[in-house]
C-alpha cells in the first residue's frame, strides 16, 4: 500500500510540474537597452510625465529629476496642493520653472485617471 501511495504522489508531482511549465514563459530575456538601440529617435533629454507619487519618491530619495524634462498636469498640481503639509516640499519642487505644465480640460478627475487618459491618447 505504501508503494502505491508513493507512485501516486510521484505521478501527481509530475502532473503539477507539467502544469507549471505550461504556465510559465521560457522565452529568452532581452535587455531593455535594446529598445533604445532600435528606436534611435528616442534619446535624452527625455520628456517624463510625472505624478504625485513619483514627485514624493524623488524628493525622499533626492533624485535629480531635472536631467529629463518633467511634465506635470494641473490635476497632479491640485492633488499635491490638497495634500497639505505632508507634500509641502514636493509642492515647492514642482513649482520650479523647469517643470513644464500641462493644462487639463476636465473637472473632477483623479490625477491618475488624467495621466492614463493622456498616455493612451
OpenMM code with the backbone's topology and positions (N, CA, C; nanometers):
from openmm import Vec3, app, unit

residues = "UNK UNK UNK UNK UNK UNK UNK UNK UNK UNK UNK UNK UNK UNK UNK UNK UNK UNK UNK UNK UNK UNK UNK UNK UNK UNK UNK UNK UNK UNK UNK UNK UNK UNK UNK UNK UNK UNK UNK UNK UNK UNK UNK UNK UNK UNK UNK UNK UNK UNK UNK UNK UNK UNK UNK UNK UNK UNK UNK UNK UNK UNK UNK UNK UNK UNK UNK UNK UNK UNK UNK UNK UNK UNK UNK UNK UNK UNK UNK UNK UNK UNK UNK UNK UNK UNK UNK UNK UNK UNK UNK UNK UNK UNK UNK UNK UNK UNK UNK UNK UNK UNK UNK UNK UNK UNK UNK UNK UNK UNK UNK UNK UNK UNK UNK UNK UNK UNK UNK UNK UNK".split()
positions = [
    Vec3(0.0815, -0.1200, 0.0000),
    Vec3(0.0000, 0.0000, 0.0000),
    Vec3(0.0855, 0.1259, 0.0000),
    Vec3(0.1946, 0.1239, 0.0728),
    Vec3(0.2818, 0.2414, 0.0776),
    Vec3(0.3447, 0.2684, -0.0582),
    Vec3(0.3776, 0.1620, -0.1305),
    Vec3(0.4362, 0.1791, -0.2631),
    Vec3(0.3370, 0.2468, -0.3579),
    Vec3(0.2098, 0.2093, -0.3471),
    Vec3(0.1063, 0.2714, -0.4310),
    Vec3(0.0934, 0.4206, -0.4005),
    Vec3(0.1037, 0.4553, -0.2723),
    Vec3(0.0959, 0.5959, -0.2327),
    Vec3(0.2130, 0.6751, -0.2908),
    Vec3(0.3307, 0.6151, -0.2846),
    Vec3(0.4499, 0.6827, -0.3365),
    Vec3(0.4382, 0.7018, -0.4873),
    Vec3(0.3910, 0.5992, -0.5574),
    Vec3(0.3763, 0.6081, -0.7026),
    Vec3(0.2730, 0.7148, -0.7385),
    Vec3(0.1612, 0.7175, -0.6664),
    Vec3(0.0585, 0.8190, -0.6912),
    Vec3(0.1139, 0.9591, -0.6673),
    Vec3(0.1906, 0.9726, -0.5587),
    Vec3(0.2484, 1.1024, -0.5245),
    Vec3(0.3427, 1.1491, -0.6357),
    Vec3(0.4247, 1.0583, -0.6879),
    Vec3(0.5168, 1.0938, -0.7958),
    Vec3(0.4397, 1.1367, -0.9208),
    Vec3(0.3327, 1.0642, -0.9531),
    Vec3(0.2529, 1.0993, -1.0704),
    Vec3(0.1878, 1.2362, -1.0527),
    Vec3(0.1371, 1.2626, -0.9319),
    Vec3(0.0756, 1.3927, -0.9047),
    Vec3(0.1788, 1.5045, -0.9154),
    Vec3(0.2991, 1.4797, -0.8632),
    Vec3(0.4052, 1.5797, -0.8710),
    Vec3(0.4442, 1.6072, -1.0157),
    Vec3(0.4519, 1.5014, -1.0967),
    Vec3(0.4860, 1.5186, -1.2374),
    Vec3(0.3778, 1.5986, -1.3112),
    Vec3(0.2519, 1.5717, -1.2787),
    Vec3(0.1422, 1.6450, -1.3420),
    Vec3(0.1456, 1.7925, -1.3023),
    Vec3(0.1710, 1.8211, -1.1742),
    Vec3(0.1804, 1.9594, -1.1284),
    Vec3(0.2958, 2.0319, -1.1967),
    Vec3(0.4086, 1.9623, -1.2136),
    Vec3(0.5240, 2.0215, -1.2791),
    Vec3(0.4925, 2.0545, -1.4249),
    Vec3(0.4222, 1.9659, -1.4939),
    Vec3(0.3841, 1.9918, -1.6327),
    Vec3(0.2914, 2.1124, -1.6431),
    Vec3(0.1988, 2.1236, -1.5487),
    Vec3(0.1064, 2.2373, -1.5489),
    Vec3(0.1829, 2.3666, -1.5255),
    Vec3(0.2760, 2.3662, -1.4307),
    Vec3(0.3551, 2.4860, -1.4018),
    Vec3(0.4404, 2.5255, -1.5213),
    Vec3(0.5012, 2.4276, -1.5882),
    Vec3(0.5837, 2.4568, -1.7051),
    Vec3(0.5002, 2.5163, -1.8180),
    Vec3(0.3775, 2.4701, -1.8313),
    Vec3(0.2901, 2.5229, -1.9361),
    Vec3(0.2508, 2.6678, -1.9078),
    Vec3(0.2439, 2.7042, -1.7799),
    Vec3(0.2018, 2.8398, -1.7421),
    Vec3(0.3126, 2.9422, -1.7599),
    Vec3(0.4362, 2.9029, -1.7406),
    Vec3(0.5467, 2.9979, -1.7444),
    Vec3(0.5974, 3.0177, -1.8860),
    Vec3(0.6456, 3.1364, -1.9116),
    Vec3(0.7023, 3.1712, -2.0408),
    Vec3(0.8536, 3.1545, -2.0317),
    Vec3(0.9086, 3.0649, -2.1102),
    Vec3(1.0521, 3.0386, -2.1051),
    Vec3(1.1256, 3.1043, -2.2210),
    Vec3(1.0755, 3.2170, -2.2679),
    Vec3(1.1428, 3.2877, -2.3758),
    Vec3(1.2693, 3.3531, -2.3221),
    Vec3(1.3688, 3.3716, -2.4061),
    Vec3(1.4942, 3.4314, -2.3587),
    Vec3(1.4735, 3.5763, -2.3161),
    Vec3(1.5421, 3.6145, -2.2117),
    Vec3(1.5315, 3.7510, -2.1607),
    Vec3(1.6171, 3.8436, -2.2460),
    Vec3(1.5606, 3.9591, -2.2790),
    Vec3(1.6290, 4.0564, -2.3630),
    Vec3(1.6459, 4.1847, -2.2838),
    Vec3(1.7613, 4.2439, -2.2947),
    Vec3(1.7907, 4.3665, -2.2219),
    Vec3(1.7003, 4.4798, -2.2694),
    Vec3(1.6567, 4.5635, -2.1750),
    Vec3(1.5720, 4.6771, -2.2116),
    Vec3(1.6510, 4.7830, -2.2882),
    Vec3(1.7841, 4.7761, -2.2824),
    Vec3(1.8665, 4.8704, -2.3578),
    Vec3(1.8511, 4.8484, -2.5086),
    Vec3(1.8074, 4.7300, -2.5480),
    Vec3(1.7864, 4.7010, -2.6896),
    Vec3(1.6746, 4.7877, -2.7475),
    Vec3(1.5802, 4.8289, -2.6635),
    Vec3(1.4711, 4.9137, -2.7100),
    Vec3(1.5257, 5.0431, -2.7674),
    Vec3(1.6186, 5.1048, -2.6970),
    Vec3(1.6755, 5.2306, -2.7434),
    Vec3(1.7708, 5.2094, -2.8609),
    Vec3(1.8258, 5.0893, -2.8732),
    Vec3(1.9156, 5.0607, -2.9843),
    Vec3(1.8388, 5.0627, -3.1168),
    Vec3(1.7186, 5.0072, -3.1169),
    Vec3(1.6400, 5.0005, -3.2391),
    Vec3(1.5532, 5.1237, -3.2603),
    Vec3(1.5253, 5.1983, -3.1558),
    Vec3(1.4462, 5.3208, -3.1656),
    Vec3(1.5395, 5.4386, -3.1446),
    Vec3(1.6157, 5.4718, -3.2481),
    Vec3(1.7187, 5.5738, -3.2323),
    Vec3(1.6623, 5.7157, -3.2283),
    Vec3(1.5322, 5.7322, -3.2485),
    Vec3(1.4725, 5.8646, -3.2356),
    Vec3(1.4543, 5.9031, -3.0889),
    Vec3(1.4593, 5.8036, -3.0023),
    Vec3(1.4452, 5.8303, -2.8593),
    Vec3(1.5821, 5.8576, -2.8000),
    Vec3(1.5928, 5.9641, -2.7282),
    Vec3(1.7201, 5.9966, -2.6654),
    Vec3(1.7029, 6.1117, -2.5693),
    Vec3(1.8059, 6.1367, -2.4934),
    Vec3(1.7972, 6.2459, -2.3968),
    Vec3(1.7824, 6.3788, -2.4682),
    Vec3(1.7225, 6.4757, -2.4145),
    Vec3(1.6504, 6.4751, -2.2868),
    Vec3(1.5140, 6.4080, -2.3018),
    Vec3(1.4800, 6.3240, -2.2062),
    Vec3(1.3538, 6.2519, -2.2087),
    Vec3(1.2420, 6.3399, -2.1540),
    Vec3(1.1255, 6.3297, -2.2128),
    Vec3(1.0070, 6.4003, -2.1644),
    Vec3(0.9334, 6.3042, -2.0713),
    Vec3(0.9233, 6.3395, -1.9435),
    Vec3(0.8695, 6.2492, -1.8424),
    Vec3(0.7411, 6.3079, -1.7854),
    Vec3(0.6337, 6.2317, -1.7930),
    Vec3(0.5066, 6.2706, -1.7331),
    Vec3(0.5083, 6.2244, -1.5875),
    Vec3(0.4956, 6.3185, -1.4956),
    Vec3(0.5201, 6.2937, -1.3535),
    Vec3(0.3882, 6.2945, -1.2765),
    Vec3(0.3758, 6.2018, -1.1796),
    Vec3(0.2585, 6.2017, -1.0930),
    Vec3(0.2991, 6.2314, -0.9489),
    Vec3(0.2021, 6.2361, -0.8608),
    Vec3(0.2241, 6.2734, -0.7214),
    Vec3(0.3207, 6.1791, -0.6517),
    Vec3(0.3025, 6.0502, -0.6708),
    Vec3(0.3879, 5.9514, -0.6041),
    Vec3(0.5324, 5.9626, -0.6503),
    Vec3(0.5520, 5.9864, -0.7796),
    Vec3(0.6880, 5.9984, -0.8306),
    Vec3(0.7578, 6.1207, -0.7730),
    Vec3(0.6865, 6.2319, -0.7650),
    Vec3(0.7457, 6.3538, -0.7092),
    Vec3(0.7838, 6.3308, -0.5636),
    Vec3(0.6948, 6.2684, -0.4880),
    Vec3(0.7230, 6.2410, -0.3474),
    Vec3(0.8427, 6.1472, -0.3333),
    Vec3(0.8498, 6.0432, -0.4167),
    Vec3(0.9622, 5.9497, -0.4137),
    Vec3(1.0925, 6.0204, -0.4496),
    Vec3(1.0870, 6.1070, -0.5498),
    Vec3(1.2069, 6.1800, -0.5924),
    Vec3(1.2571, 6.2726, -0.4823),
    Vec3(1.1658, 6.3343, -0.4093),
    Vec3(1.2063, 6.4232, -0.3000),
    Vec3(1.2676, 6.3427, -0.1860),
    Vec3(1.2037, 6.2315, -0.1502),
    Vec3(1.2543, 6.1495, -0.0393),
    Vec3(1.3917, 6.0915, -0.0696),
    Vec3(1.4127, 6.0488, -0.1931),
    Vec3(1.5381, 5.9824, -0.2298),
    Vec3(1.6361, 6.0746, -0.3002),
    Vec3(1.6041, 6.2016, -0.3053),
    Vec3(1.6913, 6.3050, -0.3621),
    Vec3(1.7344, 6.2735, -0.5054),
    Vec3(1.6374, 6.2402, -0.5875),
    Vec3(1.6642, 6.2128, -0.7288),
    Vec3(1.6690, 6.3435, -0.8065),
    Vec3(1.7563, 6.3479, -0.9052),
    Vec3(1.7668, 6.4666, -0.9891),
    Vec3(1.6735, 6.4496, -1.1084),
    Vec3(1.5524, 6.4972, -1.0942),
    Vec3(1.4500, 6.4819, -1.1972),
    Vec3(1.4727, 6.5783, -1.3122),
    Vec3(1.5451, 6.6840, -1.2897),
    Vec3(1.5621, 6.7902, -1.3886),
    Vec3(1.6535, 6.7468, -1.5035),
    Vec3(1.7219, 6.6328, -1.4919),
    Vec3(1.8024, 6.5834, -1.6041),
    Vec3(1.7137, 6.5570, -1.7249),
    Vec3(1.5907, 6.5165, -1.6994),
    Vec3(1.4925, 6.4999, -1.8059),
    Vec3(1.4068, 6.6262, -1.8099),
    Vec3(1.3067, 6.6264, -1.8943),
    Vec3(1.2130, 6.7386, -1.8974),
    Vec3(1.0837, 6.6889, -1.8330),
    Vec3(1.0625, 6.7207, -1.7056),
    Vec3(0.9419, 6.6707, -1.6374),
    Vec3(0.8183, 6.7516, -1.6747),
    Vec3(0.7095, 6.6810, -1.7018),
    Vec3(0.5805, 6.7420, -1.7315),
    Vec3(0.4849, 6.7088, -1.6184),
    Vec3(0.4084, 6.8076, -1.5754),
    Vec3(0.3134, 6.7873, -1.4665),
    Vec3(0.1789, 6.8469, -1.5071),
    Vec3(0.0722, 6.7752, -1.4790),
    Vec3(-0.0613, 6.8231, -1.5154),
    Vec3(-0.1210, 6.9060, -1.4023),
    Vec3(-0.2255, 6.9787, -1.4358),
    Vec3(-0.2952, 7.0578, -1.3346),
    Vec3(-0.3561, 6.9680, -1.2271),
    Vec3(-0.3978, 6.8472, -1.2655),
    Vec3(-0.4568, 6.7536, -1.1689),
    Vec3(-0.3554, 6.7130, -1.0628),
    Vec3(-0.2333, 6.6834, -1.1064),
    Vec3(-0.1284, 6.6443, -1.0122),
    Vec3(-0.0946, 6.7618, -0.9218),
    Vec3(-0.0887, 6.8795, -0.9789),
    Vec3(-0.0610, 7.0001, -0.9003),
    Vec3(-0.1695, 7.0199, -0.7949),
    Vec3(-0.2943, 7.0062, -0.8344),
    Vec3(-0.4055, 7.0205, -0.7408),
    Vec3(-0.4045, 6.9146, -0.6327),
    Vec3(-0.3676, 6.7922, -0.6709),
    Vec3(-0.3611, 6.6831, -0.5738),
    Vec3(-0.2552, 6.7109, -0.4676),
    Vec3(-0.1414, 6.7644, -0.5102),
    Vec3(-0.0361, 6.7985, -0.4139),
    Vec3(-0.0768, 6.9163, -0.3258),
    Vec3(-0.1485, 7.0109, -0.3824),
    Vec3(-0.1940, 7.1249, -0.3024),
    Vec3(-0.2956, 7.0816, -0.1978),
    Vec3(-0.3819, 6.9872, -0.2327),
    Vec3(-0.4823, 6.9374, -0.1387),
    Vec3(-0.4202, 6.8522, -0.0283),
    Vec3(-0.3052, 6.7914, -0.0562),
    Vec3(-0.2417, 6.7030, 0.0420),
    Vec3(-0.1911, 6.7792, 0.1635),
    Vec3(-0.1676, 6.9080, 0.1479),
    Vec3(-0.1299, 6.9905, 0.2626),
    Vec3(0.0163, 6.9800, 0.3001),
    Vec3(0.0415, 6.9803, 0.4300),
    Vec3(0.1780, 6.9890, 0.4811),
    Vec3(0.2620, 6.8663, 0.4479),
    Vec3(0.1962, 6.7539, 0.4277),
    Vec3(0.2704, 6.6301, 0.4023),
    Vec3(0.3563, 6.6405, 0.2756),
    Vec3(0.3056, 6.7084, 0.1747),
    Vec3(0.3760, 6.7206, 0.0473),
    Vec3(0.4248, 6.8628, 0.0232),
    Vec3(0.4553, 6.9343, 0.1282),
    Vec3(0.4955, 7.0746, 0.1166),
    Vec3(0.6234, 7.0904, 0.0339),
    Vec3(0.7230, 7.0064, 0.0590),
    Vec3(0.8499, 7.0154, -0.0145),
    Vec3(0.8291, 6.9751, -0.1603),
    Vec3(0.7500, 6.8704, -0.1819),
    Vec3(0.7226, 6.8263, -0.3187),
    Vec3(0.6516, 6.9367, -0.3969),
    Vec3(0.5640, 7.0087, -0.3309),
    Vec3(0.4928, 7.1186, -0.3965),
    Vec3(0.5887, 7.2300, -0.4360),
    Vec3(0.6856, 7.2590, -0.3501),
    Vec3(0.7861, 7.3607, -0.3838),
    Vec3(0.8702, 7.3166, -0.5035),
    Vec3(0.9023, 7.1879, -0.5076),
    Vec3(0.9849, 7.1352, -0.6172),
    Vec3(0.9123, 7.1492, -0.7503),
    Vec3(0.7848, 7.1141, -0.7547),
    Vec3(0.7149, 7.1158, -0.8837),
    Vec3(0.6748, 7.2558, -0.9272),
    Vec3(0.6815, 7.3524, -0.8399),
    Vec3(0.6530, 7.4905, -0.8802),
    Vec3(0.7725, 7.5550, -0.9491),
    Vec3(0.8823, 7.4806, -0.9620),
    Vec3(1.0011, 7.5279, -1.0318),
    Vec3(0.9675, 7.5499, -1.1796),
    Vec3(1.0289, 7.6477, -1.2411),
    Vec3(1.0026, 7.6801, -1.3821),
    Vec3(1.0487, 7.5707, -1.4774),
    Vec3(1.1376, 7.4835, -1.4333),
    Vec3(1.1875, 7.3775, -1.5211),
    Vec3(1.0861, 7.2651, -1.5391),
    Vec3(0.9827, 7.2616, -1.4561),
    Vec3(0.8732, 7.1670, -1.4745),
    Vec3(0.7756, 7.2272, -1.5746),
    Vec3(0.7462, 7.1540, -1.6797),
    Vec3(0.6522, 7.2004, -1.7816),
    Vec3(0.5099, 7.1696, -1.7346),
    Vec3(0.4198, 7.2665, -1.7460),
    Vec3(0.2815, 7.2481, -1.7022),
    Vec3(0.1939, 7.2095, -1.8207),
    Vec3(0.1057, 7.1121, -1.7982),
    Vec3(0.0082, 7.0699, -1.8978),
    Vec3(-0.1311, 7.1033, -1.8461),
    Vec3(-0.2107, 7.1671, -1.9282),
    Vec3(-0.3466, 7.2056, -1.8892),
    Vec3(-0.4413, 7.0866, -1.9035),
    Vec3(-0.5380, 7.0800, -1.8128),
    Vec3(-0.6406, 6.9758, -1.8178),
    Vec3(-0.7733, 7.0386, -1.8586),
    Vec3(-0.8492, 6.9681, -1.9427),
    Vec3(-0.9769, 7.0194, -1.9918),
    Vec3(-1.0963, 6.9614, -1.9173),
    Vec3(-1.0748, 6.8827, -1.8167),
    Vec3(-1.1836, 6.8138, -1.7479),
    Vec3(-1.1950, 6.8635, -1.6044),
    Vec3(-1.3009, 6.8215, -1.5375),
    Vec3(-1.3196, 6.8572, -1.3975),
    Vec3(-1.3468, 6.7305, -1.3174),
    Vec3(-1.3006, 6.7296, -1.1947),
    Vec3(-1.3340, 6.6222, -1.1019),
    Vec3(-1.2721, 6.4877, -1.1320),
    Vec3(-1.1627, 6.4830, -1.2028),
    Vec3(-1.0970, 6.3563, -1.2324),
    Vec3(-0.9735, 6.3427, -1.1445),
    Vec3(-0.9490, 6.2203, -1.1004),
    Vec3(-0.8280, 6.1950, -1.0239),
    Vec3(-0.7065, 6.2144, -1.1137),
    Vec3(-0.5947, 6.2460, -1.0517),
    Vec3(-0.4724, 6.2690, -1.1286),
    Vec3(-0.4298, 6.1425, -1.2023),
    Vec3(-0.4477, 6.0265, -1.1396),
    Vec3(-0.4088, 5.9011, -1.2045),
    Vec3(-0.4908, 5.8777, -1.3314),
    Vec3(-0.6211, 5.9028, -1.3243),
    Vec3(-0.7066, 5.8854, -1.4421),
    Vec3(-0.6673, 5.9822, -1.5531),
    Vec3(-0.6321, 6.1027, -1.5137),
    Vec3(-0.5900, 6.2040, -1.6110),
    Vec3(-0.4627, 6.1593, -1.6835),
    Vec3(-0.3659, 6.1075, -1.6076),
    Vec3(-0.2399, 6.0637, -1.6675),
    Vec3(-0.2618, 5.9448, -1.7602),
    Vec3(-0.3451, 5.8504, -1.7187),
    Vec3(-0.3744, 5.7346, -1.8039),
    Vec3(-0.4416, 5.7804, -1.9325),
    Vec3(-0.5321, 5.8753, -1.9217),
    Vec3(-0.6009, 5.9277, -2.0399),
    Vec3(-0.5018, 5.9947, -2.1346),
    Vec3(-0.4077, 6.0696, -2.0811),
    Vec3(-0.3083, 6.1378, -2.1653),
    Vec3(-0.2166, 6.0379, -2.2352),
    Vec3(-0.1772, 5.9348, -2.1655),
    Vec3(-0.0841, 5.8371, -2.2232),
    Vec3(-0.1527, 5.7541, -2.3309),
    Vec3(-0.2792, 5.7215, -2.3108),
    Vec3(-0.3489, 5.6368, -2.4078),
    Vec3(-0.3989, 5.7128, -2.5298),
    Vec3(-0.3935, 5.8453, -2.5297),
    Vec3(-0.4394, 5.9227, -2.6453),
    Vec3(-0.3429, 5.9103, -2.7602),
] * unit.nanometer
topology = app.Topology()
chain = topology.addChain("A")
for resn in residues:
    res = topology.addResidue(resn, chain)
    for name in ("N", "CA", "C"):
        topology.addAtom(name, app.Element.getBySymbol(name[0]), res)
